[in-house]
Amino acid sequence: MKEEYKKYLPEISGAVIGVLLAFCFLVLGFFKTIFVIVMLICGFLVGHYWPVFKKMLQNK
């Protein structure tokens, strides 16, 4: 069963995120949903690149 989760993790997480964004769209409306998407992307970028920036600053 664990192998199935690992194999289909991108599809499962995509479906969950899609359902959450659809719910957000229904509850909050279009512009607030766009804001939520932008904040998610910004959070992803900061979370992904923060260790790289931290490592670069420590090497100086």
C-alpha distance matrix in Angstrom:
0.0 3.8 5.4 5.2 6.6 8.9 9.9 10.8 12.0 15.6 15.5 13.9 16.4 19.2 18.8 18.9 21.9 23.5 23.4 24.8 27.5 28.4 28.8 30.8 33.0 33.7 34.6 36.3 37.7 37.8 39.5 37.5 34.3 35.6 36.5 32.9 31.6 34.2 33.4 29.7 30.8 33.3 30.9 28.5 31.4 32.8 29.5 28.9 32.5 33.7 32.6 34.4 37.5 37.5 37.3 40.1 42.3 41.9 43.0 46.3
3.8 0.0 3.8 5.4 5.1 6.3 8.6 10.1 10.3 14.0 14.8 13.2 15.0 18.1 18.4 18.2 20.7 22.8 23.1 24.0 26.6 28.0 28.4 30.0 32.3 33.4 34.1 35.5 36.9 36.9 38.2 36.2 33.0 34.1 34.7 31.2 29.8 32.2 31.2 27.5 28.4 30.7 28.1 25.6 28.5 29.7 26.3 25.6 29.1 30.3 29.0 30.8 34.0 33.8 33.6 36.5 38.6 38.1 39.2 42.5
5.4 3.8 0.0 3.8 5.4 5.0 6.0 8.6 9.7 13.0 13.9 13.3 15.3 17.8 18.5 19.0 21.3 23.1 23.8 25.1 27.2 28.6 29.5 31.1 33.0 34.4 35.4 36.6 37.7 37.3 38.7 37.0 33.6 34.4 35.3 31.9 30.1 32.4 31.8 28.0 28.4 30.9 28.7 25.8 28.4 30.0 26.7 25.6 29.0 30.5 29.2 30.6 33.9 34.1 33.6 36.2 38.6 38.3 39.0 42.3
5.2 5.4 3.8 0.0 3.8 5.4 5.0 6.1 8.2 11.3 11.2 10.6 13.3 15.5 15.6 16.5 19.1 20.4 21.0 22.6 24.8 25.8 26.8 28.7 30.4 31.6 32.8 34.3 35.2 34.9 36.5 34.9 31.5 32.4 33.6 30.3 28.4 31.0 30.7 26.9 27.5 30.3 28.2 25.5 28.2 30.1 27.1 26.0 29.6 31.3 30.4 31.8 34.9 35.4 35.1 37.6 40.0 39.9 40.8 44.0
6.6 5.1 5.4 3.8 0.0 3.8 5.4 5.3 5.5 9.2 9.7 8.2 10.3 13.0 13.4 13.6 16.1 17.9 18.5 19.7 22.0 23.3 24.1 25.7 27.7 29.0 30.0 31.3 32.4 32.2 33.6 31.8 28.5 29.5 30.4 27.0 25.4 27.9 27.3 23.5 24.4 27.0 24.8 22.2 25.2 26.8 23.7 23.0 26.7 28.1 27.5 29.1 32.1 32.4 32.5 35.0 37.2 37.2 38.3 41.4
8.9 6.3 5.0 5.4 3.8 0.0 3.8 5.6 5.3 8.5 10.2 9.8 11.0 13.6 14.9 15.3 17.0 19.1 20.3 21.2 23.1 24.8 25.9 27.1 29.0 30.7 31.7 32.6 33.6 33.0 34.2 32.5 29.2 29.7 30.5 27.3 25.3 27.4 26.9 23.1 23.4 25.9 23.8 20.9 23.4 25.1 22.0 20.8 24.3 26.0 25.0 26.4 29.6 30.0 29.7 32.2 34.6 34.5 35.4 38.5
9.9 8.6 6.0 5.0 5.4 3.8 0.0 3.8 5.8 8.0 8.9 9.7 11.6 13.2 14.4 15.8 17.5 18.9 20.3 21.9 23.4 24.8 26.3 27.7 29.2 30.8 32.2 33.2 33.8 33.0 34.4 33.1 29.6 30.0 31.2 28.1 25.9 28.1 28.0 24.2 24.2 27.1 25.4 22.3 24.6 26.8 24.0 22.5 25.9 28.0 27.2 28.1 31.3 32.1 31.7 33.9 36.6 36.7 37.4 40.4
10.8 10.1 8.6 6.1 5.3 5.6 3.8 0.0 3.8 5.6 5.4 6.1 8.6 10.0 10.7 12.3 14.3 15.4 16.7 18.4 20.0 21.1 22.7 24.3 25.7 27.2 28.7 29.8 30.4 29.7 31.2 30.0 26.4 27.0 28.4 25.3 23.1 25.7 25.8 22.0 22.3 25.4 23.8 20.9 23.6 25.9 23.3 22.1 25.7 27.8 27.5 28.5 31.5 32.4 32.5 34.6 37.0 37.5 38.3 41.2
12.0 10.3 9.7 8.2 5.5 5.3 5.8 3.8 0.0 3.8 5.5 5.1 5.9 8.3 9.8 10.5 12.0 13.9 15.3 16.3 18.0 19.7 21.0 22.1 23.9 25.7 26.8 27.6 28.5 27.8 29.1 27.5 24.1 24.7 25.7 22.5 20.5 22.9 22.6 18.8 19.3 22.2 20.4 17.6 20.4 22.5 19.8 18.8 22.5 24.3 24.1 25.4 28.3 29.1 29.4 31.6 33.8 34.3 35.4 38.2
15.6 14.0 13.0 11.3 9.2 8.5 8.0 5.6 3.8 0.0 3.8 5.5 5.3 5.9 8.5 9.9 10.4 11.9 14.1 15.3 16.1 17.9 19.8 20.7 22.0 24.1 25.5 26.0 26.4 25.4 26.6 25.4 21.8 22.1 23.3 20.4 18.0 20.3 20.5 16.7 16.7 19.9 18.6 15.6 18.2 20.7 18.6 17.3 20.8 23.1 23.3 24.2 26.9 28.1 28.5 30.3 32.7 33.5 34.5 37.1
15.5 14.8 13.9 11.2 9.7 10.2 8.9 5.4 5.5 3.8 0.0 3.8 5.6 5.1 6.1 8.6 9.9 10.3 12.2 14.2 15.2 16.2 18.3 19.7 20.7 22.4 24.2 25.1 25.4 24.5 26.2 25.2 21.5 22.0 23.8 20.9 18.5 21.3 21.8 18.2 18.5 21.9 20.9 18.2 20.9 23.6 21.6 20.6 24.1 26.4 26.8 27.7 30.3 31.6 32.2 33.9 36.2 37.1 38.2 40.6
13.9 13.2 13.3 10.6 8.2 9.8 9.7 6.1 5.1 5.5 3.8 0.0 3.8 5.4 5.2 6.2 8.6 9.8 10.7 12.4 14.2 15.3 16.6 18.3 19.9 21.3 22.6 23.9 24.6 24.3 26.0 24.5 20.9 22.1 23.5 20.2 18.5 21.5 21.4 17.8 18.8 22.1 20.5 18.2 21.4 23.6 21.3 20.9 24.6 26.4 26.9 28.3 30.7 31.7 32.4 34.5 36.4 37.2 38.6 41.1
16.4 15.0 15.3 13.3 10.3 11.0 11.6 8.6 5.9 5.3 5.6 3.8 0.0 3.8 5.4 5.1 6.1 8.4 9.9 10.5 12.1 14.0 15.3 16.2 18.1 19.9 20.9 21.7 22.6 22.1 23.4 21.7 18.3 19.3 20.3 17.0 15.3 18.1 17.8 14.1 15.3 18.4 16.7 14.5 17.8 19.9 17.7 17.6 21.3 22.9 23.6 25.1 27.3 28.3 29.3 31.3 33.1 34.1 35.6 38.0
19.2 18.1 17.8 15.5 13.0 13.6 13.2 10.0 8.3 5.9 5.1 5.4 3.8 0.0 3.8 5.5 5.2 6.0 8.6 9.9 10.4 12.0 14.1 15.0 16.1 18.2 19.8 20.4 20.7 19.8 21.3 20.1 16.5 17.1 18.8 15.9 13.6 16.5 17.1 13.6 14.3 17.8 16.9 14.7 17.7 20.2 18.7 18.3 21.7 23.8 24.9 26.0 28.0 29.4 30.5 32.1 34.0 35.3 36.6 38.8
18.8 18.4 18.5 15.6 13.4 14.9 14.4 10.7 9.8 8.5 6.1 5.2 5.4 3.8 0.0 3.8 5.5 5.0 6.2 8.6 9.8 10.4 12.3 14.0 15.1 16.5 18.3 19.5 19.9 19.5 21.5 20.3 16.7 18.0 19.9 16.9 15.1 18.5 19.0 15.8 17.0 20.5 19.5 17.8 21.0 23.3 21.8 21.7 25.2 27.1 28.2 29.5 31.4 32.7 33.9 35.6 37.4 38.6 40.1 42.3
18.9 18.2 19.0 16.5 13.6 15.3 15.8 12.3 10.5 9.9 8.6 6.2 5.1 5.5 3.8 0.0 3.8 5.4 5.2 6.2 8.6 9.9 10.6 12.2 14.2 15.4 16.5 17.8 18.9 19.0 20.7 18.9 15.5 17.3 18.6 15.2 14.2 17.6 17.4 14.2 16.2 19.3 17.8 16.6 20.1 21.9 20.1 20.7 24.3 25.6 26.9 28.6 30.3 31.3 32.8 34.7 36.1 37.2 39.1 41.2
21.9 20.7 21.3 19.1 16.1 17.0 17.5 14.3 12.0 10.4 9.9 8.6 6.1 5.2 5.5 3.8 0.0 3.8 5.5 5.1 6.1 8.5 9.8 10.3 12.1 14.2 15.2 15.7 16.6 16.2 17.6 15.9 12.4 13.8 15.0 11.8 10.4 13.8 13.8 10.7 12.6 15.8 14.6 13.6 17.0 19.0 17.7 18.3 21.6 23.1 24.7 26.2 27.7 28.9 30.6 32.2 33.6 35.0 36.8 38.7
23.5 22.8 23.1 20.4 17.9 19.1 18.9 15.4 13.9 11.9 10.3 9.8 8.4 6.0 5.0 5.4 3.8 0.0 3.8 5.4 5.1 6.1 8.6 9.7 10.4 12.3 14.2 14.9 15.1 14.5 16.6 15.5 11.8 13.2 15.3 12.6 11.0 14.6 15.4 12.8 14.3 17.7 17.3 16.3 19.3 21.6 20.7 21.1 24.3 26.0 27.8 29.0 30.4 32.0 33.6 35.0 36.4 38.1 39.8 41.5
23.4 23.1 23.8 21.0 18.5 20.3 20.3 16.7 15.3 14.1 12.2 10.7 9.9 8.6 6.2 5.2 5.5 3.8 0.0 3.8 5.5 5.0 6.1 8.5 9.7 10.6 12.2 13.9 14.6 14.9 17.3 15.8 12.5 14.8 16.6 13.7 13.1 16.9 17.2 14.8 17.0 20.1 19.3 18.7 22.0 23.9 22.9 23.7 27.0 28.3 30.1 31.6 33.0 34.2 36.0 37.6 38.8 40.3 42.2 44.0
24.8 24.0 25.1 22.6 19.7 21.2 21.9 18.4 16.3 15.3 14.2 12.4 10.5 9.9 8.6 6.2 5.1 5.4 3.8 0.0 3.8 5.4 5.1 6.1 8.6 9.9 10.5 11.6 13.0 13.7 15.5 13.3 10.3 12.9 14.0 10.8 10.9 14.6 14.3 12.2 14.9 17.6 16.5 16.6 20.0 21.4 20.5 21.8 25.0 26.0 27.9 29.7 30.7 31.8 33.9 35.5 36.4 38.0 40.1 41.8
27.5 26.6 27.2 24.8 22.0 23.1 23.4 20.0 18.0 16.1 15.2 14.2 12.1 10.4 9.8 8.6 6.1 5.1 5.5 3.8 0.0 3.8 5.4 4.8 6.0 8.6 9.8 10.0 10.5 10.4 12.2 10.6 7.1 9.5 11.2 8.5 8.1 11.9 12.5 10.8 13.1 15.9 15.7 15.8 18.7 20.6 20.2 21.4 24.2 25.5 27.8 29.2 30.0 31.4 33.6 34.8 35.8 37.7 39.7 41.1
28.4 28.0 28.6 25.8 23.3 24.8 24.8 21.1 19.7 17.9 16.2 15.3 14.0 12.0 10.4 9.9 8.5 6.1 5.0 5.4 3.8 0.0 3.8 5.3 5.0 6.3 8.6 9.9 9.8 10.1 12.9 11.9 8.7 11.3 13.6 11.5 11.3 15.0 15.9 14.5 16.6 19.5 19.5 19.5 22.4 24.3 24.0 25.1 27.9 29.3 31.6 32.9 33.7 35.2 37.3 38.5 39.5 41.4 43.4 44.8
28.8 28.4 29.5 26.8 24.1 25.9 26.3 22.7 21.0 19.8 18.3 16.6 15.3 14.1 12.3 10.6 9.8 8.6 6.1 5.1 5.4 3.8 0.0 3.8 5.4 5.1 6.1 8.3 9.5 11.2 13.6 11.8 9.4 12.8 14.2 11.9 12.8 16.4 16.5 15.3 18.1 20.6 20.0 20.6 23.7 25.1 24.6 26.2 29.0 29.9 32.2 33.9 34.6 35.8 38.1 39.5 40.3 42.0 44.2 45.6
30.8 30.0 31.1 28.7 25.7 27.1 27.7 24.3 22.1 20.7 19.7 18.3 16.2 15.0 14.0 12.2 10.3 9.7 8.5 6.1 4.8 5.3 3.8 0.0 3.8 5.5 5.2 5.6 7.3 8.8 10.5 8.2 6.1 9.7 10.7 8.4 10.0 13.3 13.3 12.8 15.6 17.7 17.4 18.5 21.4 22.6 22.5 24.3 26.9 27.6 30.2 31.9 32.2 33.4 36.0 37.2 37.7 39.6 41.9 43.1
33.0 32.3 33.0 30.4 27.7 29.0 29.2 25.7 23.9 22.0 20.7 19.9 18.1 16.1 15.1 14.2 12.1 10.4 9.7 8.6 6.0 5.0 5.4 3.8 0.0 3.8 5.6 5.5 4.8 5.8 8.6 7.7 5.4 8.7 10.7 9.6 10.5 13.6 14.6 14.4 16.6 18.9 19.3 20.2 22.7 24.3 24.6 26.1 28.5 29.5 32.3 33.6 33.9 35.4 37.9 38.8 39.5 41.6 43.8 44.8
33.7 33.4 34.4 31.6 29.0 30.7 30.8 27.2 25.7 24.1 22.4 21.3 19.9 18.2 16.5 15.4 14.2 12.3 10.6 9.9 8.6 6.3 5.1 5.5 3.8 0.0 3.8 5.9 5.8 8.2 11.3 10.4 8.9 12.3 14.1 13.0 14.2 17.3 18.0 17.8 20.2 22.5 22.6 23.6 26.2 27.7 27.8 29.4 31.9 32.8 35.5 37.0 37.3 38.7 41.2 42.3 42.8 44.9 47.1 48.2
34.6 34.1 35.4 32.8 30.0 31.7 32.2 28.7 26.8 25.5 24.2 22.6 20.9 19.8 18.3 16.5 15.2 14.2 12.2 10.5 9.8 8.6 6.1 5.2 5.6 3.8 0.0 3.8 6.0 9.4 11.4 9.4 9.0 12.8 13.5 12.3 14.4 17.3 17.2 17.4 20.3 22.0 21.8 23.3 26.0 27.0 27.1 29.1 31.6 32.1 34.8 36.5 36.6 37.7 40.5 41.6 41.9 43.9 46.3 47.3
36.3 35.5 36.6 34.3 31.3 32.6 33.2 29.8 27.6 26.0 25.1 23.9 21.7 20.4 19.5 17.8 15.7 14.9 13.9 11.6 10.0 9.9 8.3 5.6 5.5 5.9 3.8 0.0 3.8 7.0 8.0 5.8 6.5 10.0 10.3 9.8 12.3 14.6 14.7 15.6 18.3 19.6 19.8 21.7 24.0 24.9 25.4 27.5 29.6 30.1 33.1 34.6 34.4 35.7 38.5 39.4 39.6 41.8 44.2 45.0
37.7 36.9 37.7 35.2 32.4 33.6 33.8 30.4 28.5 26.4 25.4 24.6 22.6 20.7 19.9 18.9 16.6 15.1 14.6 13.0 10.5 9.8 9.5 7.3 4.8 5.8 6.0 3.8 0.0 3.8 6.0 5.8 6.2 8.8 10.3 10.7 12.4 14.5 15.6 16.5 18.6 20.2 21.1 22.6 24.6 25.9 26.8 28.5 30.4 31.3 34.3 35.5 35.3 36.9 39.7 40.3 40.7 43.1 45.3 45.9
37.8 36.9 37.3 34.9 32.2 33.0 33.0 29.7 27.8 25.4 24.5 24.3 22.1 19.8 19.5 19.0 16.2 14.5 14.9 13.7 10.4 10.1 11.2 8.8 5.8 8.2 9.4 7.0 3.8 0.0 3.8 5.6 5.2 6.3 8.8 10.0 10.6 12.5 14.3 15.4 16.7 18.5 19.9 21.2 22.8 24.5 25.7 27.0 28.7 29.9 33.0 33.9 33.7 35.6 38.2 38.6 39.1 41.7 43.7 44.2
39.5 38.2 38.7 36.5 33.6 34.2 34.4 31.2 29.1 26.6 26.2 26.0 23.4 21.3 21.5 20.7 17.6 16.6 17.3 15.5 12.2 12.9 13.6 10.5 8.6 11.3 11.4 8.0 6.0 3.8 0.0 3.8 5.3 5.1 6.3 8.7 9.9 10.6 12.4 14.2 15.4 16.5 18.3 20.0 21.2 22.5 24.1 25.7 27.0 27.9 31.3 32.1 31.5 33.5 36.3 36.4 36.7 39.4 41.5 41.8
37.5 36.2 37.0 34.9 31.8 32.5 33.1 30.0 27.5 25.4 25.2 24.5 21.7 20.1 20.3 18.9 15.9 15.5 15.8 13.3 10.6 11.9 11.8 8.2 7.7 10.4 9.4 5.8 5.8 5.6 3.8 0.0 3.8 5.4 4.9 6.2 8.7 9.8 10.4 12.3 14.3 15.1 16.2 18.3 19.9 20.8 22.1 24.1 25.6 26.2 29.5 30.7 30.1 31.7 34.6 35.1 35.2 37.7 40.0 40.5
34.3 33.0 33.6 31.5 28.5 29.2 29.6 26.4 24.1 21.8 21.5 20.9 18.3 16.5 16.7 15.5 12.4 11.8 12.5 10.3 7.1 8.7 9.4 6.1 5.4 8.9 9.0 6.5 6.2 5.2 5.3 3.8 0.0 3.8 5.3 5.0 6.2 8.6 9.8 10.5 12.4 14.2 15.1 16.5 18.4 19.9 20.8 22.3 24.3 25.3 28.3 29.4 29.3 31.0 33.7 34.3 34.8 37.2 39.3 40.1
35.6 34.1 34.4 32.4 29.5 29.7 30.0 27.0 24.7 22.1 22.0 22.1 19.3 17.1 18.0 17.3 13.8 13.2 14.8 12.9 9.5 11.3 12.8 9.7 8.7 12.3 12.8 10.0 8.8 6.3 5.1 5.4 3.8 0.0 3.8 5.4 5.1 6.2 8.6 9.8 10.6 12.3 14.1 15.3 16.6 18.3 19.8 21.0 22.5 23.8 27.0 27.7 27.4 29.5 32.1 32.3 32.9 35.5 37.4 38.0
36.5 34.7 35.3 33.6 30.4 30.5 31.2 28.4 25.7 23.3 23.8 23.5 20.3 18.8 19.9 18.6 15.0 15.3 16.6 14.0 11.2 13.6 14.2 10.7 10.7 14.1 13.5 10.3 10.3 8.8 6.3 4.9 5.3 3.8 0.0 3.8 5.4 5.1 6.1 8.6 9.9 10.5 12.1 14.1 15.3 16.3 18.0 19.8 21.0 21.8 25.1 26.1 25.5 27.3 30.1 30.4 30.6 33.3 35.4 35.8
32.9 31.2 31.9 30.3 27.0 27.3 28.1 25.3 22.5 20.4 20.9 20.2 17.0 15.9 16.9 15.2 11.8 12.6 13.7 10.8 8.5 11.5 11.9 8.4 9.6 13.0 12.3 9.8 10.7 10.0 8.7 6.2 5.0 5.4 3.8 0.0 3.8 5.5 5.1 6.1 8.7 9.8 10.4 12.2 14.2 15.2 16.1 18.0 19.9 20.6 23.6 25.0 24.8 26.3 29.0 29.8 30.1 32.4 34.7 35.5
31.6 29.8 30.1 28.4 25.4 25.3 25.9 23.1 20.5 18.0 18.5 18.5 15.3 13.6 15.1 14.2 10.4 11.0 13.1 10.9 8.1 11.3 12.8 10.0 10.5 14.2 14.4 12.3 12.4 10.6 9.9 8.7 6.2 5.1 5.4 3.8 0.0 3.8 5.4 5.1 6.3 8.6 9.8 10.5 12.4 14.3 15.2 16.3 18.3 19.6 22.6 23.5 23.6 25.5 27.9 28.5 29.3 31.7 33.6 34.5
34.2 32.2 32.4 31.0 27.9 27.4 28.1 25.7 22.9 20.3 21.3 21.5 18.1 16.5 18.5 17.6 13.8 14.6 16.9 14.6 11.9 15.0 16.4 13.3 13.6 17.3 17.3 14.6 14.5 12.5 10.6 9.8 8.6 6.2 5.1 5.5 3.8 0.0 3.8 5.4 5.1 6.2 8.5 9.8 10.6 12.2 14.1 15.2 16.4 17.7 21.0 21.6 21.2 23.3 25.9 26.1 26.7 29.4 31.2 31.8
33.4 31.2 31.8 30.7 27.3 26.9 28.0 25.8 22.6 20.5 21.8 21.4 17.8 17.1 19.0 17.4 13.8 15.4 17.2 14.3 12.5 15.9 16.5 13.3 14.6 18.0 17.2 14.7 15.6 14.3 12.4 10.4 9.8 8.6 6.1 5.1 5.4 3.8 0.0 3.8 5.4 5.0 6.0 8.5 9.8 10.4 11.9 13.9 15.3 15.8 19.1 20.3 19.8 21.4 24.2 24.8 25.1 27.5 29.7 30.4
29.7 27.5 28.0 26.9 23.5 23.1 24.2 22.0 18.8 16.7 18.2 17.8 14.1 13.6 15.8 14.2 10.7 12.8 14.8 12.2 10.8 14.5 15.3 12.8 14.4 17.8 17.4 15.6 16.5 15.4 14.2 12.3 10.5 9.8 8.6 6.1 5.1 5.4 3.8 0.0 3.8 5.5 5.1 6.1 8.6 9.9 10.4 12.0 14.2 15.1 17.9 19.2 19.5 21.0 23.5 24.4 25.2 27.2 29.3 30.5
30.8 28.4 28.4 27.5 24.4 23.4 24.2 22.3 19.3 16.7 18.5 18.8 15.3 14.3 17.0 16.2 12.6 14.3 17.0 14.9 13.1 16.6 18.1 15.6 16.6 20.2 20.3 18.3 18.6 16.7 15.4 14.3 12.4 10.6 9.9 8.7 6.3 5.1 5.4 3.8 0.0 3.8 5.4 5.0 6.2 8.6 9.8 10.4 12.1 13.8 16.7 17.3 17.6 19.7 21.9 22.4 23.5 25.8 27.5 28.6
33.3 30.7 30.9 30.3 27.0 25.9 27.1 25.4 22.2 19.9 21.9 22.1 18.4 17.8 20.5 19.3 15.8 17.7 20.1 17.6 15.9 19.5 20.6 17.7 18.9 22.5 22.0 19.6 20.2 18.5 16.5 15.1 14.2 12.3 10.5 9.8 8.6 6.2 5.0 5.5 3.8 0.0 3.8 5.4 5.1 6.1 8.4 9.8 10.6 11.5 14.9 15.6 15.2 17.2 19.8 20.2 20.7 23.3 25.2 25.9
30.9 28.1 28.7 28.2 24.8 23.8 25.4 23.8 20.4 18.6 20.9 20.5 16.7 16.9 19.5 17.8 14.6 17.3 19.3 16.5 15.7 19.5 20.0 17.4 19.3 22.6 21.8 19.8 21.1 19.9 18.3 16.2 15.1 14.1 12.1 10.4 9.8 8.5 6.0 5.1 5.4 3.8 0.0 3.8 5.5 5.2 5.9 8.4 10.0 10.3 13.3 14.8 14.8 16.1 18.7 19.8 20.3 22.3 24.5 25.7
28.5 25.6 25.8 25.5 22.2 20.9 22.3 20.9 17.6 15.6 18.2 18.2 14.5 14.7 17.8 16.6 13.6 16.3 18.7 16.6 15.8 19.5 20.6 18.5 20.2 23.6 23.3 21.7 22.6 21.2 20.0 18.3 16.5 15.3 14.1 12.2 10.5 9.8 8.5 6.1 5.0 5.4 3.8 0.0 3.8 5.6 5.1 5.9 8.5 9.9 12.3 13.4 14.3 15.9 17.9 19.0 20.2 22.1 23.9 25.4
31.4 28.5 28.4 28.2 25.2 23.4 24.6 23.6 20.4 18.2 20.9 21.4 17.8 17.7 21.0 20.1 17.0 19.3 22.0 20.0 18.7 22.4 23.7 21.4 22.7 26.2 26.0 24.0 24.6 22.8 21.2 19.9 18.4 16.6 15.3 14.2 12.4 10.6 9.8 8.6 6.2 5.1 5.5 3.8 0.0 3.8 5.5 5.1 5.9 8.0 10.9 11.1 11.6 13.8 15.8 16.3 17.6 19.9 21.4 22.6
32.8 29.7 30.0 30.1 26.8 25.1 26.8 25.9 22.5 20.7 23.6 23.6 19.9 20.2 23.3 21.9 19.0 21.6 23.9 21.4 20.6 24.3 25.1 22.6 24.3 27.7 27.0 24.9 25.9 24.5 22.5 20.8 19.9 18.3 16.3 15.2 14.3 12.2 10.4 9.9 8.6 6.1 5.2 5.6 3.8 0.0 3.8 5.5 5.4 5.4 8.9 10.0 9.7 11.2 13.8 14.6 15.2 17.4 19.5 20.6
29.5 26.3 26.7 27.1 23.7 22.0 24.0 23.3 19.8 18.6 21.6 21.3 17.7 18.7 21.8 20.1 17.7 20.7 22.9 20.5 20.2 24.0 24.6 22.5 24.6 27.8 27.1 25.4 26.8 25.7 24.1 22.1 20.8 19.8 18.0 16.1 15.2 14.1 11.9 10.4 9.8 8.4 5.9 5.1 5.5 3.8 0.0 3.8 5.8 5.6 7.7 9.8 10.6 11.3 13.5 15.2 16.1 17.5 19.7 21.4
28.9 25.6 25.6 26.0 23.0 20.8 22.5 22.1 18.8 17.3 20.6 20.9 17.6 18.3 21.7 20.7 18.3 21.1 23.7 21.8 21.4 25.1 26.2 24.3 26.1 29.4 29.1 27.5 28.5 27.0 25.7 24.1 22.3 21.0 19.8 18.0 16.3 15.2 13.9 12.0 10.4 9.8 8.4 5.9 5.1 5.5 3.8 0.0 3.8 5.9 7.1 8.0 9.8 11.3 12.5 14.0 15.7 17.1 18.6 20.6
32.5 29.1 29.0 29.6 26.7 24.3 25.9 25.7 22.5 20.8 24.1 24.6 21.3 21.7 25.2 24.3 21.6 24.3 27.0 25.0 24.2 27.9 29.0 26.9 28.5 31.9 31.6 29.6 30.4 28.7 27.0 25.6 24.3 22.5 21.0 19.9 18.3 16.4 15.3 14.2 12.1 10.6 10.0 8.5 5.9 5.4 5.8 3.8 0.0 3.8 5.6 5.2 6.3 8.6 10.0 10.7 12.4 14.4 15.7 17.3
33.7 30.3 30.5 31.3 28.1 26.0 28.0 27.8 24.3 23.1 26.4 26.4 22.9 23.8 27.1 25.6 23.1 26.0 28.3 26.0 25.5 29.3 29.9 27.6 29.5 32.8 32.1 30.1 31.3 29.9 27.9 26.2 25.3 23.8 21.8 20.6 19.6 17.7 15.8 15.1 13.8 11.5 10.3 9.9 8.0 5.4 5.6 5.9 3.8 0.0 3.8 5.4 5.1 6.0 8.5 9.8 10.5 12.2 14.3 15.8
32.6 29.0 29.2 30.4 27.5 25.0 27.2 27.5 24.1 23.3 26.8 26.9 23.6 24.9 28.2 26.9 24.7 27.8 30.1 27.9 27.8 31.6 32.2 30.2 32.3 35.5 34.8 33.1 34.3 33.0 31.3 29.5 28.3 27.0 25.1 23.6 22.6 21.0 19.1 17.9 16.7 14.9 13.3 12.3 10.9 8.9 7.7 7.1 5.6 3.8 0.0 3.8 5.5 5.0 6.0 8.5 9.8 10.4 12.3 14.6
34.4 30.8 30.6 31.8 29.1 26.4 28.1 28.5 25.4 24.2 27.7 28.3 25.1 26.0 29.5 28.6 26.2 29.0 31.6 29.7 29.2 32.9 33.9 31.9 33.6 37.0 36.5 34.6 35.5 33.9 32.1 30.7 29.4 27.7 26.1 25.0 23.5 21.6 20.3 19.2 17.3 15.6 14.8 13.4 11.1 10.0 9.8 8.0 5.2 5.4 3.8 0.0 3.8 5.4 5.1 6.2 8.7 10.0 10.8 12.9
37.5 34.0 33.9 34.9 32.1 29.6 31.3 31.5 28.3 26.9 30.3 30.7 27.3 28.0 31.4 30.3 27.7 30.4 33.0 30.7 30.0 33.7 34.6 32.2 33.9 37.3 36.6 34.4 35.3 33.7 31.5 30.1 29.3 27.4 25.5 24.8 23.6 21.2 19.8 19.5 17.6 15.2 14.8 14.3 11.6 9.7 10.6 9.8 6.3 5.1 5.5 3.8 0.0 3.8 5.4 5.0 6.2 8.6 10.0 11.1
37.5 33.8 34.1 35.4 32.4 30.0 32.1 32.4 29.1 28.1 31.6 31.7 28.3 29.4 32.7 31.3 28.9 32.0 34.2 31.8 31.4 35.2 35.8 33.4 35.4 38.7 37.7 35.7 36.9 35.6 33.5 31.7 31.0 29.5 27.3 26.3 25.5 23.3 21.4 21.0 19.7 17.2 16.1 15.9 13.8 11.2 11.3 11.3 8.6 6.0 5.0 5.4 3.8 0.0 3.8 5.5 5.2 6.2 8.8 10.4
37.3 33.6 33.6 35.1 32.5 29.7 31.7 32.5 29.4 28.5 32.2 32.4 29.3 30.5 33.9 32.8 30.6 33.6 36.0 33.9 33.6 37.3 38.1 36.0 37.9 41.2 40.5 38.5 39.7 38.2 36.3 34.6 33.7 32.1 30.1 29.0 27.9 25.9 24.2 23.5 21.9 19.8 18.7 17.9 15.8 13.8 13.5 12.5 10.0 8.5 6.0 5.1 5.4 3.8 0.0 3.8 5.4 5.2 6.3 9.0
40.1 36.5 36.2 37.6 35.0 32.2 33.9 34.6 31.6 30.3 33.9 34.5 31.3 32.1 35.6 34.7 32.2 35.0 37.6 35.5 34.8 38.5 39.5 37.2 38.8 42.3 41.6 39.4 40.3 38.6 36.4 35.1 34.3 32.3 30.4 29.8 28.5 26.1 24.8 24.4 22.4 20.2 19.8 19.0 16.3 14.6 15.2 14.0 10.7 9.8 8.5 6.2 5.0 5.5 3.8 0.0 3.8 5.5 5.3 6.8
42.3 38.6 38.6 40.0 37.2 34.6 36.6 37.0 33.8 32.7 36.2 36.4 33.1 34.0 37.4 36.1 33.6 36.4 38.8 36.4 35.8 39.5 40.3 37.7 39.5 42.8 41.9 39.6 40.7 39.1 36.7 35.2 34.8 32.9 30.6 30.1 29.3 26.7 25.1 25.2 23.5 20.7 20.3 20.2 17.6 15.2 16.1 15.7 12.4 10.5 9.8 8.7 6.2 5.2 5.4 3.8 0.0 3.8 5.5 5.5
41.9 38.1 38.3 39.9 37.2 34.5 36.7 37.5 34.3 33.5 37.1 37.2 34.1 35.3 38.6 37.2 35.0 38.1 40.3 38.0 37.7 41.4 42.0 39.6 41.6 44.9 43.9 41.8 43.1 41.7 39.4 37.7 37.2 35.5 33.3 32.4 31.7 29.4 27.5 27.2 25.8 23.3 22.3 22.1 19.9 17.4 17.5 17.1 14.4 12.2 10.4 10.0 8.6 6.2 5.2 5.5 3.8 0.0 3.8 5.5
43.0 39.2 39.0 40.8 38.3 35.4 37.4 38.3 35.4 34.5 38.2 38.6 35.6 36.6 40.1 39.1 36.8 39.8 42.2 40.1 39.7 43.4 44.2 41.9 43.8 47.1 46.3 44.2 45.3 43.7 41.5 40.0 39.3 37.4 35.4 34.7 33.6 31.2 29.7 29.3 27.5 25.2 24.5 23.9 21.4 19.5 19.7 18.6 15.7 14.3 12.3 10.8 10.0 8.8 6.3 5.3 5.5 3.8 0.0 3.8
46.3 42.5 42.3 44.0 41.4 38.5 40.4 41.2 38.2 37.1 40.6 41.1 38.0 38.8 42.3 41.2 38.7 41.5 44.0 41.8 41.1 44.8 45.6 43.1 44.8 48.2 47.3 45.0 45.9 44.2 41.8 40.5 40.1 38.0 35.8 35.5 34.5 31.8 30.4 30.5 28.6 25.9 25.7 25.4 22.6 20.6 21.4 20.6 17.3 15.8 14.6 12.9 11.1 10.4 9.0 6.8 5.5 5.5 3.8 0.0
